[in-house]
Amino acid sequence: MATLNLTSTLNSTGLTSDSIAVNILKAATVSTGGIQRVLIPATQIVSAKAVFLAHADYAAATATTSTYVYIKNAGTITCRLSLVGNTANNAEDEMALEGGQWTVFPWRGDTADITLYLASGTATLVEYGVFS
């Protein structure tokens, strides 16, 4: 077993009359995981969503375990992700990651795949990790 430390820090001055300073740490016990990069070819996913992370490939979260996903758009083309099994492009339940943007989120992983498609016909590099 290993400990995965997920830390979020939000600091801001001048946005509101009060300064913002939020620090959140979540320590998760995991036994598998790693980070890798893949080149998503434009021809593979431009016209329709394709499965990016198949739920069958990962252990489903339980009451005592968690699965966390890290995804970074390391390219320049917008990537659109869906976590709820919606197969329609431009659906309201999508998450868009512009070039350089990233996200970390818990994934139940027991029924829905994570799908991905590109907003334009250019290949892009995606970095990701799944920890459970």
Biotite code that builds the C-alpha atoms (Angstrom):
import biotite.structure as struc

atoms = struc.array([
    struc.Atom([0.000, 0.000, 0.000], chain_id="A", res_id=1, res_name="MET", atom_name="CA", element="C"),
    struc.Atom([1.064, 3.561, -0.673], chain_id="A", res_id=2, res_name="ALA", atom_name="CA", element="C"),
    struc.Atom([-0.254, 6.961, 0.284], chain_id="A", res_id=3, res_name="THR", atom_name="CA", element="C"),
    struc.Atom([-1.287, 9.360, -2.452], chain_id="A", res_id=4, res_name="LEU", atom_name="CA", element="C"),
    struc.Atom([-1.382, 12.954, -1.171], chain_id="A", res_id=5, res_name="ASN", atom_name="CA", element="C"),
    struc.Atom([-3.775, 15.153, -3.108], chain_id="A", res_id=6, res_name="LEU", atom_name="CA", element="C"),
    struc.Atom([-3.276, 18.802, -2.236], chain_id="A", res_id=7, res_name="THR", atom_name="CA", element="C"),
    struc.Atom([-5.244, 21.809, -3.491], chain_id="A", res_id=8, res_name="SER", atom_name="CA", element="C"),
    struc.Atom([-4.196, 25.348, -2.644], chain_id="A", res_id=9, res_name="THR", atom_name="CA", element="C"),
    struc.Atom([-6.212, 28.421, -3.613], chain_id="A", res_id=10, res_name="LEU", atom_name="CA", element="C"),
    struc.Atom([-4.766, 31.844, -2.766], chain_id="A", res_id=11, res_name="ASN", atom_name="CA", element="C"),
    struc.Atom([-6.029, 35.161, -4.051], chain_id="A", res_id=12, res_name="SER", atom_name="CA", element="C"),
    struc.Atom([-5.924, 38.828, -3.133], chain_id="A", res_id=13, res_name="THR", atom_name="CA", element="C"),
    struc.Atom([-7.894, 41.603, -4.784], chain_id="A", res_id=14, res_name="GLY", atom_name="CA", element="C"),
    struc.Atom([-10.644, 39.315, -6.036], chain_id="A", res_id=15, res_name="LEU", atom_name="CA", element="C"),
    struc.Atom([-13.008, 40.052, -3.150], chain_id="A", res_id=16, res_name="THR", atom_name="CA", element="C"),
    struc.Atom([-12.792, 42.352, -0.143], chain_id="A", res_id=17, res_name="SER", atom_name="CA", element="C"),
    struc.Atom([-11.288, 39.431, 1.796], chain_id="A", res_id=18, res_name="ASP", atom_name="CA", element="C"),
    struc.Atom([-8.215, 37.471, 0.810], chain_id="A", res_id=19, res_name="SER", atom_name="CA", element="C"),
    struc.Atom([-8.786, 33.853, -0.153], chain_id="A", res_id=20, res_name="ILE", atom_name="CA", element="C"),
    struc.Atom([-6.539, 31.204, 1.343], chain_id="A", res_id=21, res_name="ALA", atom_name="CA", element="C"),
    struc.Atom([-7.759, 27.615, 1.161], chain_id="A", res_id=22, res_name="VAL", atom_name="CA", element="C"),
    struc.Atom([-5.535, 24.571, 1.603], chain_id="A", res_id=23, res_name="ASN", atom_name="CA", element="C"),
    struc.Atom([-7.011, 21.083, 1.359], chain_id="A", res_id=24, res_name="ILE", atom_name="CA", element="C"),
    struc.Atom([-5.113, 17.836, 1.790], chain_id="A", res_id=25, res_name="LEU", atom_name="CA", element="C"),
    struc.Atom([-6.597, 14.430, 1.065], chain_id="A", res_id=26, res_name="LYS", atom_name="CA", element="C"),
    struc.Atom([-4.398, 11.450, 1.880], chain_id="A", res_id=27, res_name="ALA", atom_name="CA", element="C"),
    struc.Atom([-5.601, 8.337, 0.058], chain_id="A", res_id=28, res_name="ALA", atom_name="CA", element="C"),
    struc.Atom([-4.318, 4.795, 0.463], chain_id="A", res_id=29, res_name="THR", atom_name="CA", element="C"),
    struc.Atom([-3.697, 3.240, -2.951], chain_id="A", res_id=30, res_name="VAL", atom_name="CA", element="C"),
    struc.Atom([-2.062, 0.063, -4.195], chain_id="A", res_id=31, res_name="SER", atom_name="CA", element="C"),
    struc.Atom([-1.872, 0.709, -7.948], chain_id="A", res_id=32, res_name="THR", atom_name="CA", element="C"),
    struc.Atom([-1.238, 3.683, -10.177], chain_id="A", res_id=33, res_name="GLY", atom_name="CA", element="C"),
    struc.Atom([1.181, 5.600, -12.300], chain_id="A", res_id=34, res_name="GLY", atom_name="CA", element="C"),
    struc.Atom([1.337, 8.457, -14.784], chain_id="A", res_id=35, res_name="ILE", atom_name="CA", element="C"),
    struc.Atom([1.786, 8.108, -18.523], chain_id="A", res_id=36, res_name="GLN", atom_name="CA", element="C"),
    struc.Atom([1.442, 10.178, -21.686], chain_id="A", res_id=37, res_name="ARG", atom_name="CA", element="C"),
    struc.Atom([-0.388, 9.210, -24.843], chain_id="A", res_id=38, res_name="VAL", atom_name="CA", element="C"),
    struc.Atom([-0.705, 10.961, -28.179], chain_id="A", res_id=39, res_name="LEU", atom_name="CA", element="C"),
    struc.Atom([-4.373, 11.127, -29.152], chain_id="A", res_id=40, res_name="ILE", atom_name="CA", element="C"),
    struc.Atom([-4.472, 11.084, -32.968], chain_id="A", res_id=41, res_name="PRO", atom_name="CA", element="C"),
    struc.Atom([-6.922, 13.500, -34.572], chain_id="A", res_id=42, res_name="ALA", atom_name="CA", element="C"),
    struc.Atom([-8.462, 10.793, -36.726], chain_id="A", res_id=43, res_name="THR", atom_name="CA", element="C"),
    struc.Atom([-9.222, 8.601, -33.730], chain_id="A", res_id=44, res_name="GLN", atom_name="CA", element="C"),
    struc.Atom([-11.594, 10.782, -31.735], chain_id="A", res_id=45, res_name="ILE", atom_name="CA", element="C"),
    struc.Atom([-12.623, 13.950, -33.587], chain_id="A", res_id=46, res_name="VAL", atom_name="CA", element="C"),
    struc.Atom([-16.076, 12.990, -34.792], chain_id="A", res_id=47, res_name="SER", atom_name="CA", element="C"),
    struc.Atom([-17.335, 10.984, -31.819], chain_id="A", res_id=48, res_name="ALA", atom_name="CA", element="C"),
    struc.Atom([-16.360, 10.155, -28.279], chain_id="A", res_id=49, res_name="LYS", atom_name="CA", element="C"),
    struc.Atom([-14.171, 7.146, -27.724], chain_id="A", res_id=50, res_name="ALA", atom_name="CA", element="C"),
    struc.Atom([-13.444, 5.308, -24.512], chain_id="A", res_id=51, res_name="VAL", atom_name="CA", element="C"),
    struc.Atom([-10.329, 6.799, -22.927], chain_id="A", res_id=52, res_name="PHE", atom_name="CA", element="C"),
    struc.Atom([-10.384, 4.886, -19.617], chain_id="A", res_id=53, res_name="LEU", atom_name="CA", element="C"),
    struc.Atom([-12.524, 1.748, -19.512], chain_id="A", res_id=54, res_name="ALA", atom_name="CA", element="C"),
    struc.Atom([-14.095, 1.072, -16.125], chain_id="A", res_id=55, res_name="HIS", atom_name="CA", element="C"),
    struc.Atom([-13.527, -2.667, -16.593], chain_id="A", res_id=56, res_name="ALA", atom_name="CA", element="C"),
    struc.Atom([-9.745, -2.057, -16.527], chain_id="A", res_id=57, res_name="ASP", atom_name="CA", element="C"),
    struc.Atom([-9.782, -0.566, -13.024], chain_id="A", res_id=58, res_name="TYR", atom_name="CA", element="C"),
    struc.Atom([-10.968, -1.683, -9.621], chain_id="A", res_id=59, res_name="ALA", atom_name="CA", element="C"),
    struc.Atom([-14.329, -0.264, -8.651], chain_id="A", res_id=60, res_name="ALA", atom_name="CA", element="C"),
    struc.Atom([-14.347, 1.976, -5.604], chain_id="A", res_id=61, res_name="ALA", atom_name="CA", element="C"),
    struc.Atom([-15.950, 0.562, -2.471], chain_id="A", res_id=62, res_name="THR", atom_name="CA", element="C"),
    struc.Atom([-16.886, 1.954, 0.924], chain_id="A", res_id=63, res_name="ALA", atom_name="CA", element="C"),
    struc.Atom([-13.252, 1.566, 2.021], chain_id="A", res_id=64, res_name="THR", atom_name="CA", element="C"),
    struc.Atom([-11.336, 2.215, -1.225], chain_id="A", res_id=65, res_name="THR", atom_name="CA", element="C"),
    struc.Atom([-11.166, 5.094, -3.689], chain_id="A", res_id=66, res_name="SER", atom_name="CA", element="C"),
    struc.Atom([-10.020, 5.586, -7.252], chain_id="A", res_id=67, res_name="THR", atom_name="CA", element="C"),
    struc.Atom([-8.552, 8.938, -8.271], chain_id="A", res_id=68, res_name="TYR", atom_name="CA", element="C"),
    struc.Atom([-7.919, 10.118, -11.816], chain_id="A", res_id=69, res_name="VAL", atom_name="CA", element="C"),
    struc.Atom([-5.437, 12.773, -12.924], chain_id="A", res_id=70, res_name="TYR", atom_name="CA", element="C"),
    struc.Atom([-5.736, 14.063, -16.500], chain_id="A", res_id=71, res_name="ILE", atom_name="CA", element="C"),
    struc.Atom([-3.689, 16.855, -18.072], chain_id="A", res_id=72, res_name="LYS", atom_name="CA", element="C"),
    struc.Atom([-4.068, 18.154, -21.592], chain_id="A", res_id=73, res_name="ASN", atom_name="CA", element="C"),
    struc.Atom([-0.368, 18.474, -22.397], chain_id="A", res_id=74, res_name="ALA", atom_name="CA", element="C"),
    struc.Atom([-1.165, 19.578, -25.939], chain_id="A", res_id=75, res_name="GLY", atom_name="CA", element="C"),
    struc.Atom([-2.851, 22.627, -27.434], chain_id="A", res_id=76, res_name="THR", atom_name="CA", element="C"),
    struc.Atom([-6.189, 21.258, -28.700], chain_id="A", res_id=77, res_name="ILE", atom_name="CA", element="C"),
    struc.Atom([-9.222, 21.222, -26.400], chain_id="A", res_id=78, res_name="THR", atom_name="CA", element="C"),
    struc.Atom([-10.065, 17.769, -25.021], chain_id="A", res_id=79, res_name="CYS", atom_name="CA", element="C"),
    struc.Atom([-13.626, 17.070, -23.923], chain_id="A", res_id=80, res_name="ARG", atom_name="CA", element="C"),
    struc.Atom([-14.232, 14.386, -21.281], chain_id="A", res_id=81, res_name="LEU", atom_name="CA", element="C"),
    struc.Atom([-17.372, 12.694, -20.042], chain_id="A", res_id=82, res_name="SER", atom_name="CA", element="C"),
    struc.Atom([-17.609, 10.610, -16.870], chain_id="A", res_id=83, res_name="LEU", atom_name="CA", element="C"),
    struc.Atom([-21.237, 9.537, -16.938], chain_id="A", res_id=84, res_name="VAL", atom_name="CA", element="C"),
    struc.Atom([-21.399, 7.399, -20.050], chain_id="A", res_id=85, res_name="GLY", atom_name="CA", element="C"),
    struc.Atom([-22.955, 10.037, -22.308], chain_id="A", res_id=86, res_name="ASN", atom_name="CA", element="C"),
    struc.Atom([-21.970, 9.311, -25.905], chain_id="A", res_id=87, res_name="THR", atom_name="CA", element="C"),
    struc.Atom([-23.173, 12.598, -27.461], chain_id="A", res_id=88, res_name="ALA", atom_name="CA", element="C"),
    struc.Atom([-20.595, 15.257, -28.358], chain_id="A", res_id=89, res_name="ASN", atom_name="CA", element="C"),
    struc.Atom([-21.039, 18.704, -26.749], chain_id="A", res_id=90, res_name="ASN", atom_name="CA", element="C"),
    struc.Atom([-23.221, 17.271, -23.991], chain_id="A", res_id=91, res_name="ALA", atom_name="CA", element="C"),
    struc.Atom([-23.854, 19.329, -20.858], chain_id="A", res_id=92, res_name="GLU", atom_name="CA", element="C"),
    struc.Atom([-22.113, 16.786, -18.645], chain_id="A", res_id=93, res_name="ASP", atom_name="CA", element="C"),
    struc.Atom([-18.750, 17.169, -20.349], chain_id="A", res_id=94, res_name="GLU", atom_name="CA", element="C"),
    struc.Atom([-15.581, 18.681, -18.973], chain_id="A", res_id=95, res_name="MET", atom_name="CA", element="C"),
    struc.Atom([-13.391, 20.667, -21.361], chain_id="A", res_id=96, res_name="ALA", atom_name="CA", element="C"),
    struc.Atom([-9.636, 20.826, -20.806], chain_id="A", res_id=97, res_name="LEU", atom_name="CA", element="C"),
    struc.Atom([-7.876, 23.500, -22.817], chain_id="A", res_id=98, res_name="GLU", atom_name="CA", element="C"),
    struc.Atom([-4.187, 23.072, -23.610], chain_id="A", res_id=99, res_name="GLY", atom_name="CA", element="C"),
    struc.Atom([-2.181, 22.986, -20.372], chain_id="A", res_id=100, res_name="GLY", atom_name="CA", element="C"),
    struc.Atom([-5.215, 22.526, -18.102], chain_id="A", res_id=101, res_name="GLN", atom_name="CA", element="C"),
    struc.Atom([-5.501, 19.566, -15.741], chain_id="A", res_id=102, res_name="TRP", atom_name="CA", element="C"),
    struc.Atom([-7.919, 17.987, -13.309], chain_id="A", res_id=103, res_name="THR", atom_name="CA", element="C"),
    struc.Atom([-7.926, 15.469, -10.460], chain_id="A", res_id=104, res_name="VAL", atom_name="CA", element="C"),
    struc.Atom([-11.165, 13.826, -9.380], chain_id="A", res_id=105, res_name="PHE", atom_name="CA", element="C"),
    struc.Atom([-12.519, 10.745, -7.640], chain_id="A", res_id=106, res_name="PRO", atom_name="CA", element="C"),
    struc.Atom([-13.912, 8.137, -10.026], chain_id="A", res_id=107, res_name="TRP", atom_name="CA", element="C"),
    struc.Atom([-16.283, 5.457, -8.951], chain_id="A", res_id=108, res_name="ARG", atom_name="CA", element="C"),
    struc.Atom([-15.239, 3.406, -11.950], chain_id="A", res_id=109, res_name="GLY", atom_name="CA", element="C"),
    struc.Atom([-17.844, 0.683, -11.545], chain_id="A", res_id=110, res_name="ASP", atom_name="CA", element="C"),
    struc.Atom([-20.249, 1.448, -14.382], chain_id="A", res_id=111, res_name="THR", atom_name="CA", element="C"),
    struc.Atom([-19.166, 4.389, -16.538], chain_id="A", res_id=112, res_name="ALA", atom_name="CA", element="C"),
    struc.Atom([-16.147, 4.665, -18.785], chain_id="A", res_id=113, res_name="ASP", atom_name="CA", element="C"),
    struc.Atom([-14.343, 7.971, -19.167], chain_id="A", res_id=114, res_name="ILE", atom_name="CA", element="C"),
    struc.Atom([-14.762, 9.053, -22.770], chain_id="A", res_id=115, res_name="THR", atom_name="CA", element="C"),
    struc.Atom([-12.780, 11.671, -24.659], chain_id="A", res_id=116, res_name="LEU", atom_name="CA", element="C"),
    struc.Atom([-12.914, 13.507, -27.948], chain_id="A", res_id=117, res_name="TYR", atom_name="CA", element="C"),
    struc.Atom([-10.957, 16.371, -29.447], chain_id="A", res_id=118, res_name="LEU", atom_name="CA", element="C"),
    struc.Atom([-12.491, 19.732, -30.300], chain_id="A", res_id=119, res_name="ALA", atom_name="CA", element="C"),
    struc.Atom([-10.608, 19.953, -33.605], chain_id="A", res_id=120, res_name="SER", atom_name="CA", element="C"),
    struc.Atom([-8.824, 17.714, -36.051], chain_id="A", res_id=121, res_name="GLY", atom_name="CA", element="C"),
    struc.Atom([-5.311, 17.977, -34.639], chain_id="A", res_id=122, res_name="THR", atom_name="CA", element="C"),
    struc.Atom([-3.524, 15.365, -32.531], chain_id="A", res_id=123, res_name="ALA", atom_name="CA", element="C"),
    struc.Atom([-2.823, 16.249, -28.910], chain_id="A", res_id=124, res_name="THR", atom_name="CA", element="C"),
    struc.Atom([-0.807, 14.844, -26.036], chain_id="A", res_id=125, res_name="LEU", atom_name="CA", element="C"),
    struc.Atom([-2.681, 13.732, -22.895], chain_id="A", res_id=126, res_name="VAL", atom_name="CA", element="C"),
    struc.Atom([-1.016, 12.858, -19.603], chain_id="A", res_id=127, res_name="GLU", atom_name="CA", element="C"),
    struc.Atom([-3.009, 10.746, -17.159], chain_id="A", res_id=128, res_name="TYR", atom_name="CA", element="C"),
    struc.Atom([-2.844, 8.594, -14.075], chain_id="A", res_id=129, res_name="GLY", atom_name="CA", element="C"),
    struc.Atom([-5.328, 6.328, -12.319], chain_id="A", res_id=130, res_name="VAL", atom_name="CA", element="C"),
    struc.Atom([-4.690, 5.486, -8.676], chain_id="A", res_id=131, res_name="PHE", atom_name="CA", element="C"),
    struc.Atom([-6.704, 2.964, -6.675], chain_id="A", res_id=132, res_name="SER", atom_name="CA", element="C"),
])
